[in-house]
């Protein structure tokens, strides 16, 4: 049996903590009885702390995507 790789995630409370190239996940809360659902995962391309937006290069689509931090939580993946 193969051992699964474990990833360590840290919640980002301020966009100013992010840097270009950081690997992040955007998570959406689906209810009080459920864990957050990962809706995007990728590398940070650009941040706009004033408007609460992070742009990433999405791993699933290979496209640049905007993440609004008012709508979801952001987690650094290590």
C-alpha positions as CSV (number, residue, x, y, z in Angstrom):
1,X,0.0,0.0,0.0
2,X,1.3,3.5,-0.9
3,X,1.5,6.1,1.8
4,X,-0.4,9.2,0.9
5,X,1.5,12.5,0.9
6,X,0.2,14.9,3.5
7,X,0.0,18.6,2.9
8,X,0.1,21.3,5.5
9,X,-2.3,24.2,5.0
10,X,-2.3,27.5,6.8
11,X,-5.2,29.9,6.7
12,X,-4.3,33.3,5.2
13,X,-6.2,36.1,7.0
14,X,-4.6,39.0,5.1
15,X,-3.7,39.1,1.4
16,X,-0.6,41.0,2.3
17,X,0.8,37.7,3.7
18,X,0.8,36.2,0.1
19,X,3.6,36.5,-2.4
20,X,3.9,35.7,-6.1
21,X,4.5,32.0,-6.5
22,X,2.8,30.9,-3.3
23,X,0.6,27.7,-3.7
24,X,-2.9,28.4,-2.3
25,X,-6.3,27.0,-2.1
26,X,-9.6,28.9,-2.2
27,X,-12.2,27.2,0.0
28,X,-16.0,27.8,0.2
29,X,-18.0,27.0,3.3
30,X,-21.0,24.8,2.4
31,X,-22.6,24.6,5.9
32,X,-21.9,24.3,9.6
33,X,-21.9,20.5,9.5
34,X,-19.5,20.2,6.6
35,X,-15.8,20.9,5.9
36,X,-15.0,23.7,3.5
37,X,-14.9,22.7,-0.1
38,X,-11.8,23.5,-2.3
39,X,-13.0,25.4,-5.3
40,X,-9.7,26.6,-6.7
41,X,-6.0,25.7,-6.3
42,X,-3.0,27.3,-7.9
43,X,0.0,29.6,-7.7
44,X,-0.4,33.3,-6.8
45,X,0.2,35.6,-9.8
46,X,-0.9,39.0,-8.4
47,X,-2.6,40.4,-5.3
48,X,-4.8,43.4,-4.8
49,X,-5.2,43.8,-1.0
50,X,-7.3,47.0,-1.4
51,X,-10.1,45.2,-3.1
52,X,-9.6,41.8,-1.5
53,X,-8.7,39.9,-4.7
54,X,-6.0,37.4,-5.5
55,X,-5.2,36.2,-9.0
56,X,-3.9,32.7,-9.4
57,X,-2.8,30.3,-12.2
58,X,-5.4,27.6,-11.7
59,X,-4.0,24.1,-11.7
60,X,-7.2,22.5,-13.0
61,X,-7.8,24.7,-16.0
62,X,-4.4,26.2,-16.6
63,X,-6.1,29.6,-16.8
64,X,-5.7,32.8,-14.7
65,X,-8.5,33.1,-12.1
66,X,-9.5,35.7,-9.7
67,X,-10.4,34.8,-6.1
68,X,-12.5,37.2,-4.1
69,X,-11.6,36.9,-0.4
70,X,-15.1,38.2,0.7
71,X,-16.6,35.0,-0.8
72,X,-14.2,32.4,0.2
73,X,-11.3,31.6,2.6
74,X,-7.7,31.4,1.3
75,X,-5.2,28.8,2.5
76,X,-1.4,28.4,1.8
77,X,-0.4,24.9,0.9
78,X,3.0,23.6,1.9
